[in-house]
Amino acid sequence: MQKKLTITISPDVYDGLQRVVGRGNISQFIEGLVRPHVTWASLEDGYRQLAEDRDDASSWREWSDQFGSEVTDEPW
């Protein structure tokens, strides 16, 4: 269920939102910006996607390899 929220912003910010985002999309745009900062579900989804992304994992491995023997696959 959606909730209605009233906010106050300056006219130039409102005009910019209408120009850039579009008149009917402002609420969705603001929610997209705010959601990661206030919900844990988004954070968990982000971690899950990071864990599933093999290309990203190989990028991290390449980055970590520059530190030499300090980083290994062996358990501690």
C-alpha positions in Angstrom: 0.0 0.0 0.0 1.4 3.4 -1.0 1.6 6.2 1.5 1.3 9.9 0.5 4.1 12.2 1.7 4.1 16.0 1.4 7.6 17.6 1.1 8.7 21.2 0.6 11.3 22.0 -2.0 12.5 25.2 -3.8 10.8 26.1 -7.0 14.0 25.7 -9.0 14.5 22.1 -7.7 10.9 21.3 -8.6 11.2 22.7 -12.1 14.4 20.7 -12.5 12.7 17.5 -11.4 9.9 18.2 -13.9 12.4 18.8 -16.7 14.7 15.9 -16.0 12.5 13.2 -14.6 9.1 14.1 -16.0 5.9 15.3 -14.3 4.5 11.9 -13.5 7.7 10.3 -12.4 8.9 12.5 -9.5 7.6 10.2 -6.7 9.2 7.1 -8.2 12.5 9.0 -8.8 12.7 10.2 -5.2 11.7 6.8 -3.8 14.6 5.2 -5.8 17.0 7.7 -4.3 15.8 7.3 -0.7 15.1 3.5 -0.6 18.7 2.3 -0.3 19.2 4.6 2.7 16.2 3.4 4.7 15.5 -0.2 3.8 17.6 -3.3 4.6 16.0 -5.3 1.8 17.8 -3.2 -0.8 21.1 -3.7 1.0 20.6 -7.4 1.1 19.7 -7.5 -2.6 22.8 -5.6 -3.4 25.0 -8.0 -1.5 23.2 -10.9 -3.1 23.8 -9.5 -6.6 27.4 -8.8 -5.8 27.9 -12.5 -4.6 26.3 -13.8 -7.8 28.3 -11.6 -10.2 31.3 -13.7 -11.2 32.8 -10.9 -13.4 32.8 -8.6 -10.4 34.4 -11.3 -8.2 37.2 -11.7 -10.8 37.7 -7.9 -10.8 38.1 -8.0 -7.0 40.6 -10.9 -7.3 42.7 -9.0 -9.8 42.7 -6.0 -7.5 43.6 -8.1 -4.5 46.4 -9.9 -6.4 48.5 -6.7 -6.4 49.1 -7.3 -2.7 51.0 -10.4 -3.3 51.2 -13.2 -0.7 49.2 -11.4 1.8 46.0 -12.5 0.1 45.5 -16.3 -0.4 42.6 -18.7 -0.8 43.8 -20.7 2.1 41.7 -20.7 5.3 43.1 -18.9 8.2 
